[in-house]
Amino acid sequence: MPRMRAKADLPSKTCAACGRPFAWRKKWARDWDAVKTCSERCKGELRRAQRDARTADPARA
C-alpha cells in the first residue's frame, strides 16, 4: 500500500475570489492547472464579479 503524503507536502494555490490558500485535491488531479477557486461558492462569486464588471462598463458592450 502506498504511503500517505502530508497535506503540507501537496501543492497549493491562492483562491482568485477570496484570496485564501487552498491545497491540491485528488478530484483536481487532471485539471489542477485550470483550478482557480477553492470552492463552488468562490467560483460563483468570481463569475458574478466578472459579470457585474462587464455590465458596469458600457464601452465593452
C-alpha distance matrix in Angstrom:
0.0 3.8 6.5 9.2 12.5 15.7 18.2 20.7 18.8 18.9 22.1 25.0 28.4 31.6 32.7 35.9 37.4 36.9 36.0 33.0 29.8 26.7 23.1 21.0 19.5 17.1 20.1 22.1 19.8 22.3 25.4 24.7 27.9 30.0 28.8 31.8 31.7 29.4 30.3 32.4 35.2 35.4 35.3 38.3 40.1 39.7 41.1 43.9 44.8 45.0 47.1 49.4 49.8 50.8 53.4 54.8 55.6 58.5 58.6 55.2 56.5
3.8 0.0 3.8 6.5 9.3 12.8 15.2 17.5 15.3 15.4 18.6 21.6 25.1 28.4 29.7 32.9 34.6 34.1 33.0 30.1 26.7 23.8 20.1 18.0 16.9 14.8 18.1 19.6 17.1 19.9 22.8 21.7 24.8 27.1 26.0 28.9 29.0 26.8 28.1 30.4 33.2 33.0 32.9 36.2 37.7 37.1 38.7 41.5 42.2 42.3 44.6 46.9 47.1 48.1 50.8 52.1 52.8 55.8 55.7 52.5 53.9
6.5 3.8 0.0 3.8 6.6 9.7 12.6 14.7 12.8 13.6 17.1 20.0 23.7 26.8 28.4 31.8 33.4 32.6 31.2 28.2 24.8 22.1 18.5 17.0 16.4 15.1 18.8 19.9 17.8 21.0 23.5 21.8 24.8 27.2 25.8 28.3 28.2 25.8 27.3 30.0 32.4 32.1 32.4 35.7 36.9 36.4 38.3 41.0 41.5 41.8 44.3 46.3 46.4 47.8 50.4 51.5 52.2 55.4 55.3 52.2 53.8
9.2 6.5 3.8 0.0 3.8 6.6 9.2 11.7 10.4 10.9 14.6 17.1 20.7 23.7 25.2 28.6 30.1 29.1 27.9 24.7 21.4 18.7 15.2 14.0 13.4 12.7 16.4 17.5 16.0 19.5 21.5 19.6 22.8 25.0 23.1 25.4 25.0 22.4 23.9 26.7 29.0 28.7 29.2 32.4 33.5 33.2 35.2 37.8 38.2 38.7 41.2 43.1 43.3 44.8 47.4 48.3 49.2 52.4 52.5 49.5 51.0
12.5 9.3 6.6 3.8 0.0 3.8 6.3 8.3 6.6 7.5 11.2 13.7 17.5 20.5 22.4 25.8 27.5 26.4 24.9 21.8 18.3 15.9 12.4 11.6 11.9 12.0 15.8 16.2 14.7 18.4 19.9 17.4 20.3 22.7 20.9 22.8 22.6 20.2 22.3 25.3 27.4 26.7 27.3 30.7 31.5 30.9 33.1 35.7 35.9 36.3 39.0 40.8 40.8 42.4 45.1 45.9 46.6 49.9 49.9 47.0 48.7
15.7 12.8 9.7 6.6 3.8 0.0 3.8 5.3 5.4 7.1 10.8 12.6 16.3 18.9 20.9 24.5 26.0 24.5 22.8 19.5 16.2 14.2 11.1 11.5 12.4 13.5 17.1 17.2 16.5 20.2 21.1 18.3 21.0 23.2 21.0 22.3 21.8 19.1 21.3 24.7 26.3 25.4 26.6 29.9 30.3 29.9 32.4 34.7 34.7 35.4 38.2 39.7 39.7 41.6 44.2 44.7 45.5 49.0 49.1 46.4 48.2
18.2 15.2 12.6 9.2 6.3 3.8 0.0 3.8 5.3 5.4 8.7 9.6 13.1 15.5 17.3 20.9 22.3 20.7 19.2 15.9 12.6 10.5 7.6 8.6 9.8 11.8 14.9 14.8 14.8 18.5 18.9 15.9 18.5 20.5 17.9 19.0 18.2 15.4 17.7 21.2 22.6 21.7 23.0 26.2 26.5 26.2 28.8 31.0 30.9 31.8 34.6 36.0 36.0 38.0 40.5 41.0 42.0 45.4 45.6 42.9 44.7
20.7 17.5 14.7 11.7 8.3 5.3 3.8 0.0 3.8 5.6 8.0 8.8 12.3 14.5 17.0 20.5 22.2 20.5 18.4 15.2 11.8 10.7 8.3 10.1 12.3 14.6 17.6 16.8 16.7 20.2 20.2 16.8 18.8 21.1 18.6 19.3 18.8 16.4 19.2 22.9 24.0 22.5 24.0 27.3 27.2 26.6 29.4 31.6 31.1 31.9 35.0 36.2 35.9 38.0 40.7 40.8 41.6 45.2 45.2 42.7 44.7
18.8 15.3 12.8 10.4 6.6 5.4 5.3 3.8 0.0 3.8 6.6 9.0 12.8 15.7 18.3 21.6 23.7 22.6 20.3 17.5 13.8 12.5 9.4 9.8 12.1 13.7 17.0 16.0 15.0 18.4 18.8 15.5 17.4 20.2 18.4 19.5 19.7 17.7 20.7 24.1 25.7 24.1 25.1 28.6 28.7 27.7 30.4 32.9 32.4 32.8 35.9 37.4 36.9 38.8 41.7 42.0 42.5 46.0 45.8 43.1 45.2
18.9 15.4 13.6 10.9 7.5 7.1 5.4 5.6 3.8 0.0 3.8 6.5 10.2 13.5 15.7 18.9 21.1 20.3 18.3 15.8 12.0 10.0 6.4 6.1 8.6 10.4 13.5 12.2 11.5 14.9 15.1 11.8 14.1 16.6 14.7 16.2 16.5 14.7 17.5 20.8 22.7 21.1 21.7 25.3 25.7 24.7 27.1 29.8 29.5 29.8 32.7 34.4 34.0 35.7 38.6 39.2 39.7 43.0 42.9 40.1 42.0
22.1 18.6 17.1 14.6 11.2 10.8 8.7 8.0 6.6 3.8 0.0 3.8 7.1 10.7 13.2 16.0 18.6 18.2 16.0 14.0 10.3 8.7 6.0 5.6 9.2 11.3 13.7 11.4 10.9 13.8 13.2 9.6 11.0 13.8 12.2 13.3 14.2 13.1 16.4 19.6 21.4 19.4 19.7 23.5 23.7 22.1 24.6 27.4 26.8 26.9 30.0 31.7 31.0 32.6 35.7 36.2 36.5 39.8 39.5 36.7 38.8
25.0 21.6 20.0 17.1 13.7 12.6 9.6 8.8 9.0 6.5 3.8 0.0 3.8 7.1 9.6 12.7 15.1 14.5 12.3 10.3 6.6 5.5 4.2 5.7 9.4 12.5 14.1 11.6 12.4 15.0 13.6 9.8 11.0 13.0 10.7 10.9 11.3 10.2 13.8 17.2 18.5 16.2 16.9 20.6 20.4 19.0 21.8 24.3 23.6 23.9 27.1 28.5 28.0 29.8 32.7 33.1 33.5 37.0 36.8 34.2 36.3
28.4 25.1 23.7 20.7 17.5 16.3 13.1 12.3 12.8 10.2 7.1 3.8 0.0 3.8 6.5 9.0 11.8 11.7 9.3 8.4 5.5 5.6 6.5 8.0 11.3 14.5 15.2 12.3 13.7 15.6 13.3 9.7 9.9 11.2 8.8 8.0 8.7 8.7 12.4 15.6 16.6 13.8 14.4 18.0 17.6 15.8 18.7 21.2 20.2 20.4 23.7 25.1 24.3 26.2 29.1 29.4 29.8 33.2 33.1 30.5 32.7
31.6 28.4 26.8 23.7 20.5 18.9 15.5 14.5 15.7 13.5 10.7 7.1 3.8 0.0 3.8 6.4 8.8 8.3 5.6 5.4 4.2 6.1 8.8 11.0 13.8 17.3 17.5 14.7 16.7 18.4 15.7 12.5 12.4 12.7 10.1 7.8 7.7 8.0 11.7 14.7 14.9 11.7 13.0 16.2 15.1 13.5 16.7 18.8 17.4 18.1 21.5 22.4 21.6 23.9 26.7 26.6 27.2 30.8 30.8 28.5 30.7
32.7 29.7 28.4 25.2 22.4 20.9 17.3 17.0 18.3 15.7 13.2 9.6 6.5 3.8 0.0 3.8 5.5 5.7 4.8 5.4 6.1 6.8 10.0 11.9 13.9 17.2 16.7 14.1 16.9 18.2 15.3 12.7 12.7 11.9 8.9 5.9 4.6 5.5 8.7 11.4 11.3 8.0 9.3 12.5 11.3 9.9 13.2 15.2 14.2 15.1 18.3 19.2 18.9 21.2 23.7 23.9 24.8 28.3 28.7 26.3 28.1
35.9 32.9 31.8 28.6 25.8 24.5 20.9 20.5 21.6 18.9 16.0 12.7 9.0 6.4 3.8 0.0 3.8 6.1 5.8 8.3 9.6 10.6 13.6 14.9 16.8 19.9 18.9 16.1 18.8 19.5 16.1 14.0 13.2 11.7 9.6 5.8 5.6 8.3 10.6 12.2 11.9 8.1 8.7 11.4 9.9 7.5 10.8 12.8 11.2 11.7 15.2 16.1 15.4 17.6 20.3 20.4 21.1 24.7 24.9 22.5 24.5
37.4 34.6 33.4 30.1 27.5 26.0 22.3 22.2 23.7 21.1 18.6 15.1 11.8 8.8 5.5 3.8 0.0 3.8 5.9 8.4 10.8 11.8 15.1 16.8 18.1 21.3 20.0 17.7 20.9 21.6 18.4 16.6 16.3 14.4 11.8 8.3 6.4 8.3 9.5 10.6 9.3 5.5 7.2 9.0 6.7 5.4 9.2 10.4 9.0 10.6 13.6 14.1 14.1 16.7 18.8 18.9 20.2 23.8 24.6 22.4 24.0
36.9 34.1 32.6 29.1 26.4 24.5 20.7 20.5 22.6 20.3 18.2 14.5 11.7 8.3 5.7 6.1 3.8 0.0 3.8 5.6 8.9 10.5 14.2 16.6 18.1 21.6 20.7 18.8 21.9 23.3 20.3 18.1 18.2 16.9 13.8 10.6 8.1 8.4 9.8 11.8 9.9 6.8 9.7 11.4 8.8 8.9 12.6 13.1 11.8 14.0 16.8 16.8 16.9 19.9 21.7 21.4 23.0 26.6 27.6 25.7 27.3
36.0 33.0 31.2 27.9 24.9 22.8 19.2 18.4 20.3 18.3 16.0 12.3 9.3 5.6 4.8 5.8 5.9 3.8 0.0 3.8 6.6 9.3 12.9 15.6 17.8 21.3 21.1 18.7 21.4 22.9 20.0 17.2 17.0 16.4 13.6 10.4 8.9 9.3 11.9 14.4 13.2 9.8 12.2 14.5 12.2 11.3 15.1 16.1 14.3 15.9 19.2 19.2 18.7 21.6 23.9 23.3 24.4 28.1 28.7 26.8 28.8
33.0 30.1 28.2 24.7 21.8 19.5 15.9 15.2 17.5 15.8 14.0 10.3 8.4 5.4 5.4 8.3 8.4 5.6 3.8 0.0 3.8 6.5 10.2 13.4 15.4 19.2 19.3 17.4 19.9 22.0 19.6 16.6 17.2 17.0 13.7 11.3 9.2 8.0 10.9 14.1 13.2 10.5 13.1 15.7 13.9 13.6 17.3 18.4 17.2 18.9 22.0 22.2 22.1 24.9 27.0 26.7 27.9 31.6 32.3 30.2 32.1
29.8 26.7 24.8 21.4 18.3 16.2 12.6 11.8 13.8 12.0 10.3 6.6 5.5 4.2 6.1 9.6 10.8 8.9 6.6 3.8 0.0 3.8 6.9 10.2 12.8 16.5 17.3 15.2 17.3 19.7 17.6 14.2 15.0 15.6 12.4 10.8 9.5 7.9 11.4 15.0 15.0 12.4 14.5 17.6 16.4 15.7 19.1 20.8 19.8 21.0 24.2 24.9 24.5 27.0 29.5 29.4 30.3 34.0 34.3 32.1 34.1
26.7 23.8 22.1 18.7 15.9 14.2 10.5 10.7 12.5 10.0 8.7 5.5 5.6 6.1 6.8 10.6 11.8 10.5 9.3 6.5 3.8 0.0 3.8 7.0 9.1 12.9 13.6 11.8 14.0 16.7 14.9 11.7 13.4 13.9 10.5 9.9 8.4 5.9 9.3 13.0 13.8 11.9 13.4 16.7 16.5 15.9 18.9 20.9 20.5 21.5 24.4 25.6 25.6 27.7 30.2 30.5 31.6 35.1 35.5 32.9 34.6
23.1 20.1 18.5 15.2 12.4 11.1 7.6 8.3 9.4 6.4 6.0 4.2 6.5 8.8 10.0 13.6 15.1 14.2 12.9 10.2 6.9 3.8 0.0 3.8 6.5 10.0 11.6 10.1 11.5 14.6 13.6 10.3 12.6 13.9 10.8 11.5 10.7 8.4 11.4 14.9 16.4 14.9 15.8 19.3 19.5 18.8 21.4 23.8 23.6 24.3 27.2 28.6 28.6 30.5 33.1 33.6 34.5 37.9 38.1 35.4 37.1
21.0 18.0 17.0 14.0 11.6 11.5 8.6 10.1 9.8 6.1 5.6 5.7 8.0 11.0 11.9 14.9 16.8 16.6 15.6 13.4 10.2 7.0 3.8 0.0 3.8 6.8 8.6 6.9 7.7 11.0 10.6 7.5 10.5 12.0 9.5 11.4 11.3 9.6 12.1 15.1 17.4 16.0 16.2 19.8 20.6 19.6 21.7 24.5 24.6 24.8 27.5 29.5 29.4 30.9 33.6 34.5 35.2 38.4 38.5 35.5 37.1
19.5 16.9 16.4 13.4 11.9 12.4 9.8 12.3 12.1 8.6 9.2 9.4 11.3 13.8 13.9 16.8 18.1 18.1 17.8 15.4 12.8 9.1 6.5 3.8 0.0 3.8 5.5 5.4 6.8 10.2 10.5 8.6 12.2 13.0 10.5 12.8 12.2 10.1 11.4 14.0 16.7 16.2 16.1 19.4 20.8 20.3 21.9 24.7 25.4 25.7 27.9 30.1 30.5 31.7 34.2 35.4 36.4 39.4 39.7 36.6 37.9
17.1 14.8 15.1 12.7 12.0 13.5 11.8 14.6 13.7 10.4 11.3 12.5 14.5 17.3 17.2 19.9 21.3 21.6 21.3 19.2 16.5 12.9 10.0 6.8 3.8 0.0 3.8 5.3 5.2 8.6 10.2 9.4 13.2 14.1 12.3 15.3 15.1 13.4 14.2 16.1 19.2 19.1 18.4 21.6 23.5 22.9 24.1 27.0 28.0 28.0 30.0 32.4 32.9 33.8 36.3 37.8 38.7 41.5 41.8 38.5 39.6
20.1 18.1 18.8 16.4 15.8 17.1 14.9 17.6 17.0 13.5 13.7 14.1 15.2 17.5 16.7 18.9 20.0 20.7 21.1 19.3 17.3 13.6 11.6 8.6 5.5 3.8 0.0 3.8 5.6 7.6 8.7 9.0 12.7 12.5 10.8 14.0 13.7 12.4 12.4 13.5 17.0 17.2 16.0 18.9 21.2 20.7 21.4 24.4 25.8 25.6 27.3 29.9 30.6 31.3 33.6 35.4 36.3 39.0 39.4 36.0 36.8
22.1 19.6 19.9 17.5 16.2 17.2 14.8 16.8 16.0 12.2 11.4 11.6 12.3 14.7 14.1 16.1 17.7 18.8 18.7 17.4 15.2 11.8 10.1 6.9 5.4 5.3 3.8 0.0 3.8 5.7 5.5 5.2 8.9 8.9 7.4 10.9 11.3 10.8 11.7 13.1 16.4 15.8 14.4 17.8 19.7 18.6 19.5 22.7 23.7 23.2 25.3 27.9 28.2 28.9 31.5 33.2 33.8 36.6 36.7 33.3 34.4
19.8 17.1 17.8 16.0 14.7 16.5 14.8 16.7 15.0 11.5 10.9 12.4 13.7 16.7 16.9 18.8 20.9 21.9 21.4 19.9 17.3 14.0 11.5 7.7 6.8 5.2 5.6 3.8 0.0 3.8 5.8 5.6 9.1 10.4 9.9 13.5 14.6 14.1 15.4 16.9 20.2 19.4 18.0 21.4 23.4 22.0 22.8 26.2 27.0 26.3 28.4 31.2 31.2 31.7 34.5 36.2 36.5 39.3 39.1 35.7 37.0
22.3 19.9 21.0 19.5 18.4 20.2 18.5 20.2 18.4 14.9 13.8 15.0 15.6 18.4 18.2 19.5 21.6 23.3 22.9 22.0 19.7 16.7 14.6 11.0 10.2 8.6 7.6 5.7 3.8 0.0 3.8 6.1 8.4 9.2 10.0 13.8 15.4 15.8 16.8 17.6 21.1 20.3 18.2 21.4 23.6 21.9 22.2 25.8 26.7 25.5 27.5 30.5 30.4 30.5 33.4 35.3 35.4 37.9 37.5 34.0 35.2
25.4 22.8 23.5 21.5 19.9 21.1 18.9 20.2 18.8 15.1 13.2 13.6 13.3 15.7 15.3 16.1 18.4 20.3 20.0 19.6 17.6 14.9 13.6 10.6 10.5 10.2 8.7 5.5 5.8 3.8 0.0 3.8 5.4 5.4 6.6 10.3 12.4 13.5 14.6 15.4 18.7 17.4 15.2 18.5 20.5 18.5 18.9 22.5 23.2 21.9 24.0 27.0 26.8 26.9 29.9 31.7 31.7 34.3 33.9 30.4 31.7
24.7 21.7 21.8 19.6 17.4 18.3 15.9 16.8 15.5 11.8 9.6 9.8 9.7 12.5 12.7 14.0 16.6 18.1 17.2 16.6 14.2 11.7 10.3 7.5 8.6 9.4 9.0 5.2 5.6 6.1 3.8 0.0 3.8 5.4 5.3 8.6 10.7 11.4 13.5 15.2 18.0 16.3 14.8 18.5 19.8 17.8 18.9 22.4 22.6 21.7 24.3 26.9 26.5 27.1 30.2 31.5 31.7 34.5 34.1 30.9 32.4
27.9 24.8 24.8 22.8 20.3 21.0 18.5 18.8 17.4 14.1 11.0 11.0 9.9 12.4 12.7 13.2 16.3 18.2 17.0 17.2 15.0 13.4 12.6 10.5 12.2 13.2 12.7 8.9 9.1 8.4 5.4 3.8 0.0 3.8 5.7 8.1 11.3 13.0 15.3 16.8 19.3 17.0 15.3 18.9 19.9 17.3 18.3 21.9 21.7 20.3 23.1 25.7 24.8 25.3 28.6 29.9 29.6 32.3 31.6 28.4 30.3
30.0 27.1 27.2 25.0 22.7 23.2 20.5 21.1 20.2 16.6 13.8 13.0 11.2 12.7 11.9 11.7 14.4 16.9 16.4 17.0 15.6 13.9 13.9 12.0 13.0 14.1 12.5 8.9 10.4 9.2 5.4 5.4 3.8 0.0 3.8 6.3 9.4 11.8 13.4 14.2 16.7 14.6 12.3 15.7 17.0 14.4 14.9 18.6 18.7 17.2 19.7 22.5 21.9 22.1 25.3 26.9 26.7 29.4 28.9 25.6 27.2
28.8 26.0 25.8 23.1 20.9 21.0 17.9 18.6 18.4 14.7 12.2 10.7 8.8 10.1 8.9 9.6 11.8 13.8 13.6 13.7 12.4 10.5 10.8 9.5 10.5 12.3 10.8 7.4 9.9 10.0 6.6 5.3 5.7 3.8 0.0 3.8 6.1 8.0 9.8 11.1 13.6 11.5 9.8 13.5 14.7 12.5 13.8 17.2 17.4 16.6 19.2 21.7 21.4 22.2 25.2 26.5 26.9 29.8 29.7 26.5 28.0
31.8 28.9 28.3 25.4 22.8 22.3 19.0 19.3 19.5 16.2 13.3 10.9 8.0 7.8 5.9 5.8 8.3 10.6 10.4 11.3 10.8 9.9 11.5 11.4 12.8 15.3 14.0 10.9 13.5 13.8 10.3 8.6 8.1 6.3 3.8 0.0 3.8 7.0 9.2 10.7 12.2 9.3 8.0 11.7 12.0 9.6 11.5 14.7 14.3 13.8 16.8 18.8 18.4 19.6 22.6 23.5 24.0 27.1 27.2 24.2 25.9
31.7 29.0 28.2 25.0 22.6 21.8 18.2 18.8 19.7 16.5 14.2 11.3 8.7 7.7 4.6 5.6 6.4 8.1 8.9 9.2 9.5 8.4 10.7 11.3 12.2 15.1 13.7 11.3 14.6 15.4 12.4 10.7 11.3 9.4 6.1 3.8 0.0 3.8 5.7 7.6 8.7 5.9 5.7 9.4 9.7 8.3 10.7 13.3 13.3 13.8 16.5 18.2 18.4 20.0 22.5 23.4 24.4 27.6 28.2 25.3 26.7
29.4 26.8 25.8 22.4 20.2 19.1 15.4 16.4 17.7 14.7 13.1 10.2 8.7 8.0 5.5 8.3 8.3 8.4 9.3 8.0 7.9 5.9 8.4 9.6 10.1 13.4 12.4 10.8 14.1 15.8 13.5 11.4 13.0 11.8 8.0 7.0 3.8 0.0 3.8 7.3 8.3 6.5 7.7 11.0 11.3 11.0 13.6 15.7 15.9 17.0 19.4 20.9 21.4 23.3 25.5 26.3 27.6 30.9 31.6 28.9 30.2
30.3 28.1 27.3 23.9 22.3 21.3 17.7 19.2 20.7 17.5 16.4 13.8 12.4 11.7 8.7 10.6 9.5 9.8 11.9 10.9 11.4 9.3 11.4 12.1 11.4 14.2 12.4 11.7 15.4 16.8 14.6 13.5 15.3 13.4 9.8 9.2 5.7 3.8 0.0 3.8 5.3 5.3 6.2 8.8 9.9 10.7 12.5 14.3 15.4 16.7 18.5 20.0 21.2 22.9 24.6 25.8 27.5 30.5 31.7 28.8 29.6
32.4 30.4 30.0 26.7 25.3 24.7 21.2 22.9 24.1 20.8 19.6 17.2 15.6 14.7 11.4 12.2 10.6 11.8 14.4 14.1 15.0 13.0 14.9 15.1 14.0 16.1 13.5 13.1 16.9 17.6 15.4 15.2 16.8 14.2 11.1 10.7 7.6 7.3 3.8 0.0 3.8 5.5 4.9 6.2 8.6 9.8 10.6 12.2 14.2 15.4 16.4 18.3 19.9 21.2 22.6 24.2 26.1 28.9 30.2 27.3 27.6
35.2 33.2 32.4 29.0 27.4 26.3 22.6 24.0 25.7 22.7 21.4 18.5 16.6 14.9 11.3 11.9 9.3 9.9 13.2 13.2 15.0 13.8 16.4 17.4 16.7 19.2 17.0 16.4 20.2 21.1 18.7 18.0 19.3 16.7 13.6 12.2 8.7 8.3 5.3 3.8 0.0 3.8 5.4 5.2 6.3 8.7 10.0 10.6 12.3 14.4 15.4 16.4 18.4 20.1 21.2 22.4 24.6 27.5 29.2 26.6 27.0
35.4 33.0 32.1 28.7 26.7 25.4 21.7 22.5 24.1 21.1 19.4 16.2 13.8 11.7 8.0 8.1 5.5 6.8 9.8 10.5 12.4 11.9 14.9 16.0 16.2 19.1 17.2 15.8 19.4 20.3 17.4 16.3 17.0 14.6 11.5 9.3 5.9 6.5 5.3 5.5 3.8 0.0 3.8 5.3 4.9 6.1 8.5 9.6 10.4 12.2 14.1 15.1 16.3 18.4 19.9 20.8 22.6 25.8 27.2 24.6 25.5
35.3 32.9 32.4 29.2 27.3 26.6 23.0 24.0 25.1 21.7 19.7 16.9 14.4 13.0 9.3 8.7 7.2 9.7 12.2 13.1 14.5 13.4 15.8 16.2 16.1 18.4 16.0 14.4 18.0 18.2 15.2 14.8 15.3 12.3 9.8 8.0 5.7 7.7 6.2 4.9 5.4 3.8 0.0 3.8 5.5 5.2 6.3 8.6 10.0 10.7 12.4 14.3 15.4 16.8 18.6 20.0 21.6 24.5 25.6 22.7 23.4
38.3 36.2 35.7 32.4 30.7 29.9 26.2 27.3 28.6 25.3 23.5 20.6 18.0 16.2 12.5 11.4 9.0 11.4 14.5 15.7 17.6 16.7 19.3 19.8 19.4 21.6 18.9 17.8 21.4 21.4 18.5 18.5 18.9 15.7 13.5 11.7 9.4 11.0 8.8 6.2 5.2 5.3 3.8 0.0 3.8 5.4 5.1 6.0 8.5 9.9 10.4 12.1 14.1 15.4 16.5 18.1 20.2 22.9 24.5 21.7 21.9
40.1 37.7 36.9 33.5 31.5 30.3 26.5 27.2 28.7 25.7 23.7 20.4 17.6 15.1 11.3 9.9 6.7 8.8 12.2 13.9 16.4 16.5 19.5 20.6 20.8 23.5 21.2 19.7 23.4 23.6 20.5 19.8 19.9 17.0 14.7 12.0 9.7 11.3 9.9 8.6 6.3 4.9 5.5 3.8 0.0 3.8 5.5 5.0 6.1 8.6 9.8 10.4 12.2 14.3 15.4 16.2 18.4 21.5 23.2 20.9 21.4
39.7 37.1 36.4 33.2 30.9 29.9 26.2 26.6 27.7 24.7 22.1 19.0 15.8 13.5 9.9 7.5 5.4 8.9 11.3 13.6 15.7 15.9 18.8 19.6 20.3 22.9 20.7 18.6 22.0 21.9 18.5 17.8 17.3 14.4 12.5 9.6 8.3 11.0 10.7 9.8 8.7 6.1 5.2 5.4 3.8 0.0 3.8 5.4 5.1 6.2 8.6 9.9 10.6 12.4 14.4 15.3 16.8 20.0 21.1 18.6 19.6
41.1 38.7 38.3 35.2 33.1 32.4 28.8 29.4 30.4 27.1 24.6 21.8 18.7 16.7 13.2 10.8 9.2 12.6 15.1 17.3 19.1 18.9 21.4 21.7 21.9 24.1 21.4 19.5 22.8 22.2 18.9 18.9 18.3 14.9 13.8 11.5 10.7 13.6 12.5 10.6 10.0 8.5 6.3 5.1 5.5 3.8 0.0 3.8 5.5 5.1 6.1 8.6 9.8 10.6 12.4 14.2 15.7 18.4 19.7 16.8 17.2
43.9 41.5 41.0 37.8 35.7 34.7 31.0 31.6 32.9 29.8 27.4 24.3 21.2 18.8 15.2 12.8 10.4 13.1 16.1 18.4 20.8 20.9 23.8 24.5 24.7 27.0 24.4 22.7 26.2 25.8 22.5 22.4 21.9 18.6 17.2 14.7 13.3 15.7 14.3 12.2 10.6 9.6 8.6 6.0 5.0 5.4 3.8 0.0 3.8 5.5 5.1 6.1 8.5 9.9 10.7 12.1 14.4 17.1 19.0 16.6 16.7
44.8 42.2 41.5 38.2 35.9 34.7 30.9 31.1 32.4 29.5 26.8 23.6 20.2 17.4 14.2 11.2 9.0 11.8 14.3 17.2 19.8 20.5 23.6 24.6 25.4 28.0 25.8 23.7 27.0 26.7 23.2 22.6 21.7 18.7 17.4 14.3 13.3 15.9 15.4 14.2 12.3 10.4 10.0 8.5 6.1 5.1 5.5 3.8 0.0 3.8 5.5 5.1 6.1 8.7 10.0 10.4 12.4 15.6 17.3 15.2 16.1
45.0 42.3 41.8 38.7 36.3 35.4 31.8 31.9 32.8 29.8 26.9 23.9 20.4 18.1 15.1 11.7 10.6 14.0 15.9 18.9 21.0 21.5 24.3 24.8 25.7 28.0 25.6 23.2 26.3 25.5 21.9 21.7 20.3 17.2 16.6 13.8 13.8 17.0 16.7 15.4 14.4 12.2 10.7 9.9 8.6 6.2 5.1 5.5 3.8 0.0 3.8 5.5 5.1 6.3 8.8 9.9 10.9 13.9 15.0 12.4 13.5
47.1 44.6 44.3 41.2 39.0 38.2 34.6 35.0 35.9 32.7 30.0 27.1 23.7 21.5 18.3 15.2 13.6 16.8 19.2 22.0 24.2 24.4 27.2 27.5 27.9 30.0 27.3 25.3 28.4 27.5 24.0 24.3 23.1 19.7 19.2 16.8 16.5 19.4 18.5 16.4 15.4 14.1 12.4 10.4 9.8 8.6 6.1 5.1 5.5 3.8 0.0 3.8 5.4 5.1 6.4 8.6 10.2 12.5 14.3 11.7 11.7
49.4 46.9 46.3 43.1 40.8 39.7 36.0 36.2 37.4 34.4 31.7 28.5 25.1 22.4 19.2 16.1 14.1 16.8 19.2 22.2 24.9 25.6 28.6 29.5 30.1 32.4 29.9 27.9 31.2 30.5 27.0 26.9 25.7 22.5 21.7 18.8 18.2 20.9 20.0 18.3 16.4 15.1 14.3 12.1 10.4 9.9 8.6 6.1 5.1 5.5 3.8 0.0 3.8 5.4 5.2 6.0 8.7 11.3 13.7 12.0 12.1
49.8 47.1 46.4 43.3 40.8 39.7 36.0 35.9 36.9 34.0 31.0 28.0 24.3 21.6 18.9 15.4 14.1 16.9 18.7 22.1 24.5 25.6 28.6 29.4 30.5 32.9 30.6 28.2 31.2 30.4 26.8 26.5 24.8 21.9 21.4 18.4 18.4 21.4 21.2 19.9 18.4 16.3 15.4 14.1 12.2 10.6 9.8 8.5 6.1 5.1 5.4 3.8 0.0 3.8 5.6 5.2 6.3 9.7 11.3 9.7 10.9
50.8 48.1 47.8 44.8 42.4 41.6 38.0 38.0 38.8 35.7 32.6 29.8 26.2 23.9 21.2 17.6 16.7 19.9 21.6 24.9 27.0 27.7 30.5 30.9 31.7 33.8 31.3 28.9 31.7 30.5 26.9 27.1 25.3 22.1 22.2 19.6 20.0 23.3 22.9 21.2 20.1 18.4 16.8 15.4 14.3 12.4 10.6 9.9 8.7 6.3 5.1 5.4 3.8 0.0 3.8 5.5 5.5 7.8 9.2 6.8 7.5
53.4 50.8 50.4 47.4 45.1 44.2 40.5 40.7 41.7 38.6 35.7 32.7 29.1 26.7 23.7 20.3 18.8 21.7 23.9 27.0 29.5 30.2 33.1 33.6 34.2 36.3 33.6 31.5 34.5 33.4 29.9 30.2 28.6 25.3 25.2 22.6 22.5 25.5 24.6 22.6 21.2 19.9 18.6 16.5 15.4 14.4 12.4 10.7 10.0 8.8 6.4 5.2 5.6 3.8 0.0 3.8 5.6 6.8 9.6 8.2 7.4
54.8 52.1 51.5 48.3 45.9 44.7 41.0 40.8 42.0 39.2 36.2 33.1 29.4 26.6 23.9 20.4 18.9 21.4 23.3 26.7 29.4 30.5 33.6 34.5 35.4 37.8 35.4 33.2 36.2 35.3 31.7 31.5 29.9 26.9 26.5 23.5 23.4 26.3 25.8 24.2 22.4 20.8 20.0 18.1 16.2 15.3 14.2 12.1 10.4 9.9 8.6 6.0 5.2 5.5 3.8 0.0 3.8 6.2 9.1 9.0 9.2
55.6 52.8 52.2 49.2 46.6 45.5 42.0 41.6 42.5 39.7 36.5 33.5 29.8 27.2 24.8 21.1 20.2 23.0 24.4 27.9 30.3 31.6 34.5 35.2 36.4 38.7 36.3 33.8 36.5 35.4 31.7 31.7 29.6 26.7 26.9 24.0 24.4 27.6 27.5 26.1 24.6 22.6 21.6 20.2 18.4 16.8 15.7 14.4 12.4 10.9 10.2 8.7 6.3 5.5 5.6 3.8 0.0 3.9 5.5 5.9 7.2
58.5 55.8 55.4 52.4 49.9 49.0 45.4 45.2 46.0 43.0 39.8 37.0 33.2 30.8 28.3 24.7 23.8 26.6 28.1 31.6 34.0 35.1 37.9 38.4 39.4 41.5 39.0 36.6 39.3 37.9 34.3 34.5 32.3 29.4 29.8 27.1 27.6 30.9 30.5 28.9 27.5 25.8 24.5 22.9 21.5 20.0 18.4 17.1 15.6 13.9 12.5 11.3 9.7 7.8 6.8 6.2 3.9 0.0 3.8 5.4 5.3
58.6 55.7 55.3 52.5 49.9 49.1 45.6 45.2 45.8 42.9 39.5 36.8 33.1 30.8 28.7 24.9 24.6 27.6 28.7 32.3 34.3 35.5 38.1 38.5 39.7 41.8 39.4 36.7 39.1 37.5 33.9 34.1 31.6 28.9 29.7 27.2 28.2 31.6 31.7 30.2 29.2 27.2 25.6 24.5 23.2 21.1 19.7 19.0 17.3 15.0 14.3 13.7 11.3 9.2 9.6 9.1 5.5 3.8 0.0 3.8 5.6
55.2 52.5 52.2 49.5 47.0 46.4 42.9 42.7 43.1 40.1 36.7 34.2 30.5 28.5 26.3 22.5 22.4 25.7 26.8 30.2 32.1 32.9 35.4 35.5 36.6 38.5 36.0 33.3 35.7 34.0 30.4 30.9 28.4 25.6 26.5 24.2 25.3 28.9 28.8 27.3 26.6 24.6 22.7 21.7 20.9 18.6 16.8 16.6 15.2 12.4 11.7 12.0 9.7 6.8 8.2 9.0 5.9 5.4 3.8 0.0 3.8
56.5 53.9 53.8 51.0 48.7 48.2 44.7 44.7 45.2 42.0 38.8 36.3 32.7 30.7 28.1 24.5 24.0 27.3 28.8 32.1 34.1 34.6 37.1 37.1 37.9 39.6 36.8 34.4 37.0 35.2 31.7 32.4 30.3 27.2 28.0 25.9 26.7 30.2 29.6 27.6 27.0 25.5 23.4 21.9 21.4 19.6 17.2 16.7 16.1 13.5 11.7 12.1 10.9 7.5 7.4 9.2 7.2 5.3 5.6 3.8 0.0
